[in-house]
Amino acid sequence: MTSAAAATTKSIIHVAGYSSCGFYRRAASVVASLSLLFPHRLQLVQHEFTSRDEFREWLIHGTNFRERVGNTLGGGNLRASAHSSSPFCWTSNTADQSSNSADSVLEFIGGCDDALDWCRKFAQPPPAPSTSTDGEGNIAEMVPDGHSPSHSYDYDLLILGGGSGGLAASKEAAKLGAKVAVLDYVKPSPAGSKWGLGGTCVNVGCIPKKLMHNAALLNGNYVHDQPHYGIGVTPESIEANYGMTQDNTAATHSWDMLKQNVQNHIRGLNFKYRVDLREKEVTYLNLLGKFVDKNTIETVDKKGNVDTVTFSRCMIAVGGRPTPLNCEGGELAISSDDIFSLDRDPGKVLCVGASYISLECAGFLRGIGKDVTVAVRSILLRGFDRECAKLIGEHMKDEGIVFREEVVPTKLEKVGEKIKVTFSNGESDEYDTVLAAIGRSGDTSKLGLENVGVAVNPKNSKISAKFEQTSVPNIYVIGDVMDGCPELTPVAIHAGKALSRRLFGGSNQAMDYRNICTTVFTPLEYGTVGYSEDEAIAEFGEEVTVYHKYFIPLEWSLSPSRGSHQGFCKAIVNKHTDKVLGLHYLGPNAGEVMQGFGTAMKLGCKFEDITETVGIHPTTAEEFTTLSITKESGEDAAASGC
């Protein structure tokens, strides 16, 4: 074996392997090259064995060096104790060439690919100072949770909830060498709806919502666009309309066919997720769980059989459920847990609430031809930009959706096959379906959190946490059930992966909850990232300037009925620093438009960065690159063509 002189002011990387192993030689060669380029920052210590058997005797069987490394690092890295190939790479605070001492190990790197990744990061220039507005760093300072690789529990990690966040976290942890189980059991909704593995997004949220929204868009295209593009137009119809084209009459629509095809797609995803867990060596337990103590869950299966599962760490990812309608007869209302699998045509619908869920459901139901009313207690889309929310409401009214404003239902009663709804202003009407979408609460009431002392917000049943770690150090929480967390699927996925890397991969990277893009799939789609105008003014005051523009998307320009509608975009900017604080867009394909701008916001873009970007023509996204009129100027913000 060879060794360089000891040093304490540089990174010391140890590479162990057997001499005929090409991966060992490659890793050692790259580290050696870097150590020549940066002699004051990096030192290589090689541990070379003459044969594979000698290497494995040292690593696994005799000396069992990998287990010693795992024990030295405590709960921080299970990958070390599971690593079995050449090379085995780690950093240390000493250049001691002894192959038996693991006391000085600082970090387990991994094999050849991991060592090359480590070298790439080492050679990169230091990152620029953070441009975040809140001044927070991205390092998670975790409380020690008592985990040890040599524990005697059933699992290293037990995840409660098989939604998007829980599944992503489980697979990430398993990839890092942890023994993981996912406990998932769907309790039926009050109306009796059930679904499979995958959580809210897949079964009763994002996926069916987007598919039904697309059905509404297709129907709108048929009515308002196709004839004006010559599709389905006959010489007879042209003559009858004096050479002009007219909108089509509404097409017939089969709710049963739409619902069945959507549910078939979802069932395919449910199956895929189960297969994926098996391939990733994650145990799937279709059981309902309740805490007994901080390391034990009591489980109940669908037949009522009771058992227990033990764990070193637990991650709660149970998500939320719709808040029920709290009035006489409220049990007659369904929720978003039920609408996508409703076994009858919704007919005339009342959507209760002004949340994005309520407005999205109202939008796609109206788009496929239903008679829709929305009951609004106060304002539309609380928490979103006020100007954009107002424009969405106006557009929905133009689409034929009725708004009952400043009212709430006070009584629901069955009248034949209809539901009679009495409102707080004394008025009443009858509907075929009442859909309540007034908010969501954490699904924590039956978890037994009181048995372990996990703190819960009594207002929304959500769990308080710092860096996803609850008041009980070995119990963690991610996703919609975490208090203060944006209720968005990609947020849960990213947070789950980041947490698994911290728990089992040696990472200290915190989840960044700032500048997260989202889209509301109302008839006029709304994409947003960053501050709303009101939030920006409240925080930055007179430092804020707003650039805005109204425009007609080109694809709407041939349709007379579309021409009365407009798209809208605005950029909220700090006038002193030119930093973009928020971006808002109303128009077609809002999610696709906003995703790229989300990356720019993450990188701290300035308004000049956007306006100096050459736009893609003709698109609606390029409208951001041509913004030039500020609100304070008082000039007309309507677009003026190319």
C-alpha positions in Angstrom: 0.0 0.0 0.0 1.1 3.6 -0.6 0.4 6.6 1.5 1.1 10.3 1.4 2.2 12.3 4.3 -0.3 13.2 6.9 -2.1 16.6 6.7 -4.8 18.1 8.7 -5.7 21.2 6.7 -6.9 19.4 3.6 -9.5 16.9 2.5 -8.0 13.4 2.9 -9.7 10.8 0.7 -9.0 7.0 1.1 -9.6 4.7 -1.8 -9.5 0.9 -1.1 -9.6 -1.9 -3.7 -7.8 -4.7 -5.3 -5.1 -4.1 -7.8 -6.7 -5.8 -10.9 -10.0 -3.9 -10.4 -10.4 -1.3 -13.2 -13.0 0.7 -11.1 -10.5 0.9 -8.2 -7.7 2.1 -10.5 -9.9 4.7 -12.2 -11.1 6.2 -8.9 -7.6 6.3 -7.5 -6.3 7.8 -10.7 -8.8 10.7 -10.7 -8.2 11.5 -7.1 -4.4 11.4 -7.6 -4.7 13.8 -10.5 -6.8 16.2 -8.4 -4.3 16.0 -5.6 -1.5 17.1 -7.9 -3.6 20.0 -9.1 -4.7 21.0 -5.6 -1.9 19.8 -3.3 -2.9 22.1 -0.4 -6.6 21.0 -0.6 -6.6 17.3 -1.3 -4.6 14.2 -0.3 -5.0 10.6 -1.5 -4.4 7.6 0.6 -4.6 4.3 -1.3 -5.3 0.9 0.3 -4.4 -1.6 -2.4 -5.0 -5.4 -2.0 -3.4 -8.0 -4.1 -6.7 -9.9 -4.8 -10.5 -9.6 -4.7 -10.6 -12.3 -2.0 -8.1 -10.4 0.2 -10.1 -7.2 -0.3 -13.4 -8.8 0.6 -11.9 -10.5 3.7 -10.9 -7.0 4.9 -14.1 -5.3 3.9 -16.7 -7.9 4.8 -15.6 -11.0 6.5 -12.6 -10.7 8.7 -11.8 -7.1 9.6 -15.4 -6.2 8.5 -14.2 -2.6 7.9 -17.5 -1.6 6.3 -19.4 -2.4 9.5 -16.9 -0.4 11.5 -17.5 2.6 9.2 -21.2 2.2 9.6 -20.9 2.1 13.4 -18.5 5.1 13.4 -21.0 7.2 11.4 -23.9 6.1 13.5 -27.3 6.5 11.9 -26.0 8.8 9.2 -25.2 6.3 6.5 -26.4 2.7 6.0 -24.7 2.6 2.6 -21.3 1.9 4.2 -22.4 -1.3 6.0 -24.1 -2.6 2.8 -21.3 -1.7 0.3 -19.6 -4.9 -1.0 -17.7 -3.9 -4.2 -14.3 -2.4 -5.1 -13.5 0.4 -4.6 -14.5 1.5 -1.1 -13.9 5.2 -0.6 -14.1 7.5 2.4 -12.8 10.7 3.8 -10.9 10.9 7.1 -9.2 13.4 9.4 -5.9 11.5 9.1 -3.7 10.0 6.5 -3.0 6.9 8.6 -2.4 4.0 6.2 -3.7 1.4 8.6 -6.6 -0.5 7.0 -8.2 -1.5 10.2 -9.0 1.7 12.1 -12.4 3.4 11.3 -12.4 5.8 14.2 -11.2 8.7 12.0 -13.7 8.3 9.2 -15.6 11.5 8.5 -17.8 10.5 5.5 -18.4 7.4 3.5 -18.3 8.3 -0.2 -19.1 5.0 -1.9 -17.8 3.2 -5.0 -16.2 4.4 -8.2 -19.1 6.5 -9.6 -19.6 8.1 -6.2 -15.9 8.9 -5.9 -16.0 10.6 -9.4 -19.1 12.6 -8.3 -17.2 13.7 -5.2 -14.3 14.8 -7.3 -16.5 16.8 -9.7 -18.0 18.6 -6.7 -14.6 19.2 -5.2 -13.3 20.8 -8.4 -16.3 23.1 -8.9 -16.0 26.7 -7.9 -17.8 27.7 -4.6 -21.4 28.6 -5.1 -22.5 32.2 -5.3 -23.9 33.7 -2.1 -27.6 32.9 -1.6 -30.1 35.3 -3.3 -33.0 34.2 -1.1 -35.2 36.9 0.3 -35.7 35.3 3.7 -32.0 35.0 4.5 -32.3 31.3 5.4 -29.7 28.8 4.5 -30.2 25.4 3.0 -28.6 23.3 5.7 -30.9 21.2 7.9 -29.8 21.1 11.5 -31.4 17.9 12.8 -31.8 16.8 16.3 -30.1 13.3 16.9 -32.8 10.7 16.8 -31.0 7.7 18.4 -30.9 5.6 15.2 -28.1 3.0 15.0 -27.4 0.6 12.2 -27.3 -2.3 14.7 -30.8 -1.7 16.1 -33.1 -4.7 16.6 -36.4 -3.2 15.2 -38.2 -4.7 12.2 -37.4 -1.7 9.9 -34.9 1.1 9.6 -37.7 3.3 8.3 -41.5 2.8 8.4 -43.5 5.2 6.2 -47.2 5.9 7.1 -48.9 6.7 3.8 -48.5 5.4 0.3 -49.0 8.8 -1.5 -46.5 10.5 -3.8 -44.3 11.8 -1.0 -44.3 8.5 1.0 -43.5 6.4 -2.1 -40.7 8.7 -3.3 -39.2 8.8 0.2 -39.4 5.0 0.6 -37.6 4.2 -2.7 -34.9 6.8 -2.0 -34.2 5.4 1.4 -34.2 1.8 0.1 -31.7 2.9 -2.6 -29.4 4.2 0.1 -29.4 0.8 1.9 -32.2 1.2 4.4 -34.8 -1.6 5.2 -38.1 0.2 4.4 -41.8 -0.6 4.7 -44.7 1.5 3.5 -47.9 1.2 5.5 -50.9 2.3 3.5 -54.6 1.8 4.0 -57.3 3.9 2.4 -60.2 4.7 4.7 -63.4 5.1 2.7 -64.7 8.7 2.3 -68.0 9.5 4.2 -69.8 8.9 0.8 -68.1 5.4 0.6 -65.5 6.1 -2.1 -62.3 3.9 -2.0 -59.1 3.8 -4.1 -55.8 2.1 -4.3 -52.1 2.8 -3.7 -50.8 6.2 -4.8 -52.5 8.7 -2.5 -54.6 11.7 -3.2 -52.8 13.0 -6.3 -53.1 9.8 -8.3 -56.5 8.7 -7.2 -58.7 11.7 -6.3 -56.5 14.7 -7.1 -54.1 16.0 -9.8 -54.3 13.1 -12.2 -58.1 12.7 -12.6 -58.6 16.4 -12.3 -56.2 17.1 -15.2 -57.8 14.4 -17.3 -61.3 15.9 -16.7 -60.0 19.4 -17.3 -58.7 18.1 -20.6 -62.1 16.8 -21.5 -63.5 20.3 -20.9 -60.8 21.8 -23.1 -61.5 19.3 -25.9 -65.2 20.1 -25.7 -64.4 23.8 -25.8 -62.2 23.3 -28.8 -65.1 21.5 -30.6 -67.6 24.2 -29.9 -65.5 27.4 -30.2 -62.5 26.6 -32.4 -62.9 23.7 -34.8 -65.5 25.3 -37.2 -63.4 28.4 -37.5 -60.4 26.3 -38.5 -62.5 24.6 -41.1 -62.9 21.4 -39.2 -66.3 19.7 -39.9 -67.4 22.6 -42.0 -69.5 21.7 -45.1 -70.4 23.8 -48.2 -74.0 23.7 -47.0 -73.2 25.2 -43.6 -71.1 27.9 -45.2 -73.9 28.9 -47.5 -76.5 28.8 -44.7 -74.3 31.2 -42.6 -73.7 33.6 -45.6 -70.1 32.6 -46.0 -69.3 32.8 -42.3 -68.5 30.1 -39.8 -70.4 29.7 -36.5 -69.6 28.0 -33.2 -70.8 24.4 -33.0 -73.6 23.5 -30.8 -72.4 21.6 -27.7 -71.5 18.0 -28.3 -73.1 15.2 -26.4 -71.0 13.9 -23.6 -71.0 10.5 -21.7 -70.0 11.0 -18.1 -69.9 7.2 -17.6 -67.4 6.8 -20.4 -65.1 9.6 -19.1 -65.3 8.3 -15.6 -64.6 4.7 -16.6 -61.6 5.6 -18.8 -60.2 7.8 -16.0 -60.6 5.1 -13.4 -59.0 2.5 -15.7 -56.0 4.8 -16.1 -55.7 5.2 -12.3 -56.0 1.5 -11.7 -53.0 1.0 -14.1 -51.0 3.5 -12.0 -52.0 1.7 -8.8 -50.6 -1.6 -10.1 -47.5 0.1 -11.4 -46.7 1.6 -8.0 -47.0 -1.8 -6.3 -44.7 -3.4 -8.8 -42.3 -0.5 -8.4 -42.1 -0.9 -4.6 -41.4 -4.7 -5.1 -38.6 -4.0 -7.6 -37.1 -1.4 -5.2 -37.2 -3.9 -2.3 -39.7 -1.8 -0.3 -42.2 -3.8 1.8 -45.8 -2.8 1.1 -48.2 -3.3 4.0 -51.9 -2.8 3.3 -52.6 -2.1 6.9 -54.1 0.7 9.1 -51.5 1.9 11.7 -51.7 3.5 15.1 -48.8 4.5 17.3 -48.2 2.5 20.5 -44.9 4.1 21.4 -42.2 5.9 19.5 -40.8 2.7 17.9 -44.0 0.7 17.6 -47.1 0.8 15.4 -50.2 -1.3 16.0 -51.6 -2.5 12.7 -55.1 -3.7 11.7 -55.9 -5.4 8.4 -59.2 -5.3 6.5 -60.4 -8.4 8.4 -59.7 -6.8 11.8 -56.5 -8.8 12.6 -54.2 -6.9 14.9 -50.4 -7.0 15.0 -47.5 -4.7 15.6 -44.5 -3.4 13.6 -41.4 -1.9 15.0 -39.1 0.7 13.5 -36.1 2.8 14.2 -37.4 5.8 12.3 -40.9 6.7 11.2 -42.1 9.1 8.5 -45.7 10.3 8.5 -47.0 11.0 5.0 -50.7 10.4 5.4 -51.7 13.6 3.6 -55.1 15.2 4.1 -58.8 14.8 3.6 -61.6 17.2 2.6 -63.1 19.2 5.4 -66.8 18.1 5.7 -69.7 20.6 5.2 -70.8 21.7 8.7 -74.5 22.4 8.4 -77.7 20.5 8.7 -77.8 17.7 6.1 -74.1 18.3 5.3 -73.7 14.5 4.9 -75.6 14.7 1.6 -72.7 16.5 0.0 -69.8 14.7 -1.7 -66.2 15.9 -2.0 -63.3 15.7 -4.4 -62.7 12.3 -2.9 -66.0 11.2 -4.7 -66.5 13.2 -7.8 -64.0 11.4 -10.1 -65.6 8.0 -9.5 -69.2 9.2 -9.2 -71.4 6.3 -10.5 -74.0 8.6 -12.0 -74.1 11.8 -14.1 -73.4 14.8 -11.8 -76.3 16.7 -13.4 -76.9 20.2 -12.0 -74.0 20.8 -9.5 -73.4 23.2 -6.6 -69.7 23.6 -5.7 -69.4 25.0 -2.2 -66.3 27.0 -1.6 -63.9 29.3 -3.5 -60.8 27.2 -3.2 -58.8 26.1 -6.2 -60.3 22.6 -5.9 -63.8 24.0 -6.0 -63.1 26.3 -9.0 -61.3 23.6 -10.9 -64.2 21.1 -10.4 -66.7 23.8 -11.3 -64.6 24.6 -14.4 -64.4 21.1 -15.9 -68.0 20.2 -15.0 -69.2 23.3 -16.9 -66.8 22.5 -19.7 -68.4 19.1 -20.3 -71.9 20.7 -20.3 -73.1 20.7 -16.8 -75.2 23.4 -15.1 -72.8 24.6 -12.4 -73.2 27.1 -9.5 -70.4 28.1 -7.1 -71.3 29.3 -3.5 -68.7 31.8 -2.3 -68.4 32.9 1.3 -65.9 35.6 0.8 -63.2 35.8 -1.9 -62.0 33.5 -4.7 -58.7 31.7 -4.4 -57.6 33.0 -1.0 -53.8 33.1 -0.8 -53.4 33.7 -4.6 -52.9 37.0 -6.4 -56.1 39.1 -6.0 -56.0 40.6 -9.5 -55.6 37.2 -11.1 -58.3 35.6 -9.0 -60.7 38.4 -10.1 -59.9 37.8 -13.8 -60.5 34.0 -13.3 -63.9 34.7 -11.7 -64.9 37.0 -14.6 -63.9 34.4 -17.1 -65.8 31.6 -15.4 -68.9 33.8 -15.3 -68.5 34.3 -19.1 -68.4 30.5 -19.4 -71.8 30.3 -17.9 -70.9 29.4 -14.3 -73.3 31.0 -11.8 -71.7 32.5 -8.6 -73.7 32.9 -5.4 -71.6 35.4 -3.5 -71.3 36.0 0.2 -73.4 33.0 1.1 -72.9 29.6 2.7 -75.3 26.6 2.8 -77.3 26.4 6.0 -79.3 23.4 5.2 -79.3 20.4 2.8 -82.3 18.2 2.5 -83.4 15.4 0.1 -86.4 16.3 -2.1 -87.1 13.3 -4.3 -83.9 12.7 -6.3 -82.7 16.2 -5.8 -80.9 18.0 -2.9 -82.5 21.2 -1.8 -80.0 23.7 -0.5 -81.0 26.7 1.6 -78.4 29.5 1.8 -77.5 32.0 4.5 -79.4 34.8 2.7 -82.6 32.8 2.8 -82.6 31.8 -0.8 -82.8 28.1 -1.9 -82.4 26.0 -5.0 -82.3 22.3 -6.0 -79.3 20.4 -7.3 -78.5 16.9 -8.4 -75.0 17.0 -6.8 -73.5 19.2 -4.0 -69.7 19.1 -3.9 -68.1 20.6 -0.8 -64.6 22.0 -1.3 -64.1 24.3 1.7 -60.6 23.2 2.7 -58.6 20.2 3.8 -57.4 18.8 7.2 -54.5 16.5 8.1 -55.6 12.9 8.2 -54.2 12.4 11.7 -57.1 11.8 14.1 -56.7 8.0 14.3 -52.9 7.8 14.2 -52.5 7.8 18.0 -50.2 10.7 18.0 -51.1 11.5 21.6 -49.5 8.2 22.6 -46.1 9.5 21.5 -46.4 13.2 22.2 -46.3 14.5 18.6 -47.6 18.0 18.4 -50.6 18.7 16.2 -52.2 22.0 15.2 -55.8 21.8 16.6 -57.1 24.1 13.8 -56.2 21.8 10.9 -55.0 18.5 12.5 -51.6 19.0 10.8 -48.3 18.2 12.4 -45.7 20.8 13.4 -42.2 20.2 12.4 -38.8 21.8 11.7 -36.8 20.3 8.8 -39.6 17.7 8.7 -38.6 16.5 12.2 -41.4 16.5 14.7 -41.3 17.0 18.4 -40.3 13.3 18.8 -36.9 13.2 17.1 -37.2 9.8 15.4 -40.7 10.6 13.9 -40.7 12.7 10.8 -43.4 14.2 8.6 -43.7 15.3 5.0 -46.3 16.6 2.5 -49.8 17.9 3.0 -50.0 16.7 6.6 -47.1 18.9 7.7 -48.3 22.3 9.0 -47.3 25.1 6.8 -46.3 22.9 3.9 -47.6 23.8 0.4 -50.2 21.2 -0.5 -48.6 20.2 -3.8 -47.5 16.7 -4.9 -44.0 17.7 -6.2 -43.3 19.4 -2.8 -44.0 16.2 -1.0 -41.9 14.2 -3.4 -38.9 16.5 -3.1 -39.2 16.8 0.6 -39.4 13.0 1.0 -36.4 12.4 -1.1 -34.4 15.1 0.6 -35.3 13.7 4.1 -34.3 10.2 3.1 -31.0 11.4 1.9 -30.4 13.2 5.2 -31.5 10.1 7.2 -29.6 7.5 5.3 -27.3 9.1 2.8 -25.2 11.5 4.9 -26.7 14.6 3.3 -27.5 17.8 5.3 -29.5 19.5 2.4 -32.8 21.0 3.6 -35.9 21.2 1.5 -36.3 24.6 -0.1 -40.0 25.6 0.2 -39.4 29.0 -1.5 -40.4 30.0 -5.1 -42.5 26.9 -5.8 -44.5 27.0 -9.0 -48.1 26.0 -9.1 -50.9 26.0 -11.6 -54.7 26.3 -11.0 -56.5 24.4 -13.8 -59.5 26.6 -14.0 -61.1 27.3 -17.5 -58.6 30.2 -17.8 -55.5 28.5 -16.5 -53.4 30.3 -13.9 -49.7 29.7 -13.4 -47.8 31.4 -10.6 -44.5 31.5 -8.8 -43.2 33.8 -6.0 -45.0 36.7 -4.3 -48.5 37.8 -5.2 -48.7 41.6 -5.8 -50.4 42.2 -2.4 -47.8 40.1 -0.5 -44.9 41.9 -2.3 -46.3 45.4 -1.4 -46.9 44.3 2.2 -43.3 43.2 2.6 -41.4 45.6 0.3 -43.7 48.6 0.1 -42.7 51.3 -2.3 -39.8 49.2 -3.6 -42.2 47.2 -5.7 -43.1 47.9 -9.3 -45.4 45.7 -11.4 -45.1 45.1 -15.2 -48.2 43.8 -16.8 -49.9 43.0 -20.1 -53.2 41.7 -21.5 -53.0 39.7 -24.7 -55.1 37.4 -27.0 -53.4 34.1 -27.5 -52.9 33.4 -31.2 -54.8 30.1 -31.1 -57.9 32.0 -29.9 -57.8 34.7 -32.6 -59.9 32.9 -35.3 -62.8 32.3 -32.9 -65.2 35.2 -32.4 -66.4 33.9 -29.0 -62.8 33.4 -27.9 -61.8 36.9 -29.0 -63.7 38.4 -26.1 -61.4 36.7 -23.7 -57.8 37.8 -22.9 -54.7 36.3 -21.4 -52.8 38.2 -18.8 -49.3 38.2 -17.4 -47.4 40.3 -14.9 -44.0 40.5 -13.2 -43.6 41.8 -9.7 -40.1 43.4 -9.4 -38.0 45.1 -6.7 -37.3 48.4 -8.5 -34.0 48.9 -6.6 -32.4 45.5 -7.2 -34.3 44.5 -10.4 -34.9 41.1 -8.7 -38.1 39.4 -9.8 -40.3 38.7 -6.8 -43.2 37.0 -8.5 -44.6 36.0 -11.9 -48.2 35.4 -12.8 -49.8 34.1 -16.0 -53.4 33.5 -17.2 -53.8 31.7 -20.5 -53.4 28.4 -22.3 -50.9 25.8 -21.1 -50.2 27.8 -17.9 -48.3 24.9 -16.2 -46.0 24.4 -19.2 -45.4 28.2 -19.4 -44.6 28.6 -15.8 -42.3 25.6 -15.2 -39.2 27.1 -16.9 -39.7 30.5 -15.2 -39.7 28.6 -11.9 -36.1 27.5 -12.6 -35.2 31.1 -13.3 -36.8 32.3 -10.1 -34.8 29.6 -8.2 -31.7 31.1 -9.6 -32.6 34.6 -8.5 -33.3 36.0 -11.9 -33.6 39.8 -12.5 -36.3 41.4 -14.6 -33.6 42.3 -17.2 -32.7 38.6 -17.5 -36.3 38.0 -18.7 -36.6 40.9 -21.0 -33.1 40.3 -22.5 -34.1 36.7 -23.3 -35.1 36.2 -27.0 -38.7 34.9 -27.0 -40.0 31.9 -28.9 -42.4 33.3 -31.5 -45.4 33.0 -31.6 -46.1 31.8 -28.1 -47.9 33.1 -25.1 -44.8 32.5 -22.9 -42.9 35.1 -24.9 -45.3 37.8 -23.6 -43.1 37.9 -20.4 -40.0 38.8 -22.5 -41.8 41.8 -24.0 -43.2 43.3 -20.7 -42.5 47.0 -20.6 -45.5 48.8 -19.1 -45.7 49.4 -15.4 -49.0 49.8 -13.5 -47.7 53.1 -12.0 -47.3 54.5 -15.5 -51.1 54.3 -16.2 -50.5 53.3 -19.8 -52.7 50.9 -21.6 -51.4 47.3 -20.9 -53.1 45.7 -24.0 -50.7 44.0 -26.4 -50.2 45.6 -29.8 -49.4 42.6 -32.0 -46.0 41.4 -33.0 
